[in-house]
């Protein structure tokens, strides 16, 4: 064999070995990529589960706080009503005490006059002194009742002040929780949270316009051809998809949106960026049951 032919044979042998090594590296890299993809999907599913649990825990905590706040408000109203009743009772007792003081003074004057009269008026004077003693006892009893009522009023005022402070603390805690939710991108509006428990109607429409984010970190907005007359309300979620251009092709899922504003025949939805699977365009389809 010619010397050049031998060189070519050796060169082909070396190249075949290098090609086999390269194929092995490609196969190994593919297997590693597939394993990492499965691990990443598991991590995403776990994060979604943790988020759902956190949202449920917040809802339970919020419901508990709202119940306690309502109870505190009712107690405060009861305390205010009792306080008004006690003030009216104190005013009545004060007036009665003044009347008793006037009566006692009158009885004392009558007793003095009776003492200067003849013995024929002695019995009348005795009766007047007895009446004066009764009035004094009644006044002392009224003073004791008034003292007890004033003590009760101070206790109720202390309870009322405590309830008001607890109410302020609860309001502050709810505000902190709402801010925490908003920082996570969750709308804490009570009306919207309540609307989420009511499923939206089964309707379909189209995207009429798209509005890019106004600032970094914000979400894209889309205007759709459905509105409140179609049964949509703030907080409803819809799916954006694009039907196949060719007959027999399946629709392509693009993203999920949440309704943030409605008019009778239009609505604006905010794109949930974590659900995005493509670019939304005018003419794409929207549905509540896709």
Protein Blocks (a to p, Z undefined) as FASTA:
>chain_A
ZZklmmmmmmmmmmmmmmmmmmmmmmmmmmmmmmmmmmmmmmmmmmmmmmmmmmmmmmmm
mmmmmmmmmmmmmmmmmmmmmmmmmmmmmmmmmmmmmmmmmmmmmmmmmmmmmmmmcfkl
mmmmmmmmmmmmmmmmmmmmmmmmmmmmmmmmmmmmmmmmmmmmmmmmmmmmmmmmmmmm
mmnopafbfklmmmmmpccdddddddfbdcddfbghiacddddfbdfknopaehiacddd
dddfbghiacddfbdcddfbdcfkbccddddfklggbdcdehiacdfkZZ
